[in-house]
Amino acid sequence: EEKRKQRRLAPLDQKLVDAVRDRHGLGGAELLHPRLMYRLFAPFWSDEAGYARIEQFTRYPEVRSDFSQYDRKNSGQASLSLPPDYVAVRFYFSECFPDTPENRAFAQGVVASLAERQPVVLLNPGFSVDEHQDWSGSATNRVQVIANHLSPETNLAVQAAVIRGARAFVGTYGGYSYLAPMCGVPATAFFSRRTFKRHHLYAAERAFEQMRAAALTVVDVSAASLVHSALGAVAAVHS
């Protein structure tokens, strides 16, 4: 975990900060390092303080993003054209959704089922930027892949813009499933192992409530078929 979280000022951090200060003449600028946030909220994560600890120091604005700054002129890549109505999807493998044949089949089945009802846009970038490995689906007449429109410099911004324009987000439980509600887009996220910290989900749900964001629904893969059957029954009653 130490490698993933900036809980201390590492030599590389200091080197980058010094380079930016020198280049832009910011010798007197103070450094706001992520370690301060981790230290401030540590009592909440360790169950020594309630959510009020976070609420006291945070505000949550809606995430706004569009494609205007990511066209051919600025990125050197072809303009991204999306369907007028679509679902954004990103499945990747993590501790709570490990790379197993069952999870690969599940991701494929979810995308295929969604594509029967409306176009699907897969957010997977096609390159690795962290410890997570992507599940990669194939393009069809109902499934659009945007990997060749993404670069390491712009991939997060473009993916956020795609999510913001979607009807809904579906994928692995994690950061992307948090981003969608903050963009005003409802999200359904799946996991197969409850290895994640429930503090994170609780804090996210409180934040969504405060900012009147869209809903996040978290589903255990083992219960997905039951949920699907129940929703089918409800649809049949109201049809």
N, C-alpha and C positions, 0 to 999 in steps of 0.2 A: 504494500500500500504506500509506503514511503516514496517509491518510484513514481507513482501515479499522482500523488497529491503534493503540492508545493507547501509543505509544512515548515520548511526552513529556507533561508536564503542560500541557495546552492552557488558554488563558484560560477557555473554557467549563467545563472540569473544575474549575478553581480557583473559579469563580463558584458552581458547584453545591455544592462542598465547603464553601465559606464560608456559603452559605445554610443547609445542614444543621447546621453547627456552631452558627450563631446561633439557629436555631429550637429546637434541642434542648439548648442550653447545653453544647456539647462543645468549648469553646475549647481545652482542653488535649489533645484527642484527636489521635493521630498518623494520618497518611494512608498507607495501604497501596495504592499506585497500580500498575496493570498494568505500567507501564514497568519496574518492578523485576523482574517475572517475565521480560519480554522480555530484559532485560539479563543476568539470571542464566543463561538458557538459550541465549543467543546463540552460545556456543562449540559447542553441539551442532548448531544449524542451519547453522553455517558449516563443519562438518566438522573443527573444531579439537579436539573432545572427543567421547567416546563416550556411549552411553546412560546410563552411570553418573552423568553430570552431572545428568540429570533424575531418575534413581532416588533419588539422595541427598536430594532435597528434596520428593518427592511421595509421596502415599498416595492410593489410589483406592477409595472406598467405593461400594457399589452404590447406584444412584439409586432412590429410593422415591417414589412419587407415587400419589394416588388422586383420585377425583372429589368427595369429600365437601365440599371447600371451594369448589367451583365450581358449585354448584347455583343455582336461581333466586333464592334469598334473597340470596346474596352477589354474584352477577354481574348480576342483572336480566335474565337470559336463560333460555330454556327449558332444562329439565334434559336432559342428553345421555344417550340410551339407545343402547347398543351391542349387537351380536349376542354370543351367548355364546362364539363361536369365530370369529376373523377375522384377516385380515392387514392391517397398517397400511402405507399407501403414501404416499410423497411424492416426486414428480418435480418438479424445478425446473431452470432453465437456468443454467449457470455456464461457466467457462472450460473445464472438462473435460467438460461435457455441454452444448454450445452449442445455441441455439435454431435448429434446422434442421428441414426437413420430415421428414427421416429419423428424427431423434430424437423428434419429436412422434408420428410413426407408431409408433415403438418403444414409447414410454410407453403409448400407447393399446393396443397389442397385449399388453403385459405385464399391464395391468389387466384386459383382457378375458379373457386366459388364466387369470389367478388367480381371477377371478370365476366361472369354470366349475367351480372346485373348492371354493371356500369364500367367504363374504362378505368384501368388501374395504371398508376405511374409509379415505377420502382425507383426509389431514391438512392440505391446502392451506388457508391462512387466508382467502383472498379479498381481502387487502389487502397492500400492500408495506411492509416494514420494513427492507429492506436493498437491496443492489445486484442481487439475484437476482430473476429473473422466474419465476413459477410456471407449470408446465403444469397446466391446469385440466381435470379430467374431469367427466363428467356423472353424476348420480345415476341408478341403475336399481334394480331389485328386489334386485340382488346387490351393488350399489356404494353405499355411504353417504357423503355429503358432510357435513362438520361445520363448514363455513365460517361459517354463521350462528350458531354457538355460540361463536365466538371473538371476542376483542377484543384490541387491542394490549396491554392491561394483563395479560391472562391467557393469551394464546395459547400461549406456550412451556410453561407449567405444564400446560395442558390437553392439548397435544400429547404431552408426556412421559407423562402419565397414560394416554392412549390407546395409546401405544407399549408401555408396561409391561403393559397388559392384552392385548396381541396375541399370536397364535401366532408371528408373524414380522414383520419389517420389510423392505420392498422399496422402492428408490428411487434417487435420484441419489447418487453417491459424495460424501460431505461430512459435515458435522457431525451430521446426523440419523442417518446410518449408524453413527457412533461412539456416539451416545446409546443406541441400541437394545441393543447388547451390555452396556452398563453398567446397563441396566434388566433384564438377564437374558434378553433377547430376541434370537434369532439374526437376522442381517441379511444381505441380498444387495444390493450397491450396484453401479451401472453407471456407466461413463464411456465417452466416445468419443474423447477426446484425453488423452494422458498429460501434461497440463500441471501436475498437482499435484506438490507436493514429496513425494518418497518418504520423507523424514524423518518426516513426519506419520504416514503409514501404519505405518511401522516402530515409532514410539513408541506409537501406539495399540495395535498388536498386543502389544507388550511389556506395556503397562498391562493389557490384557484378560487376558493370561496370569497376571499377578501377582494380580489380583483374582478369577481363575477365572470370568471373565465368559463370556457366550455368544459364538459365533463370528461374525466378519465375513468374508464372501466378496465379493471385489471382482472384477468381470467387465468386460472390454472388450466393448462392444456388438458389435464385429466378430466376436467369438468366441461370442456368445450362442447362435446357432443350432447351433453344434457342441456346446456344452455341453448344450443341450436335447436334441439327438439322442442324445448319450451317456447322459444320464439316462433317456431313453426306453428305450434298449436294456437298461440295468441293471434298470429296472422290469419289462421283459418277461421277463428271465431269472428274476427272483425272484417273478414272479406265478404 
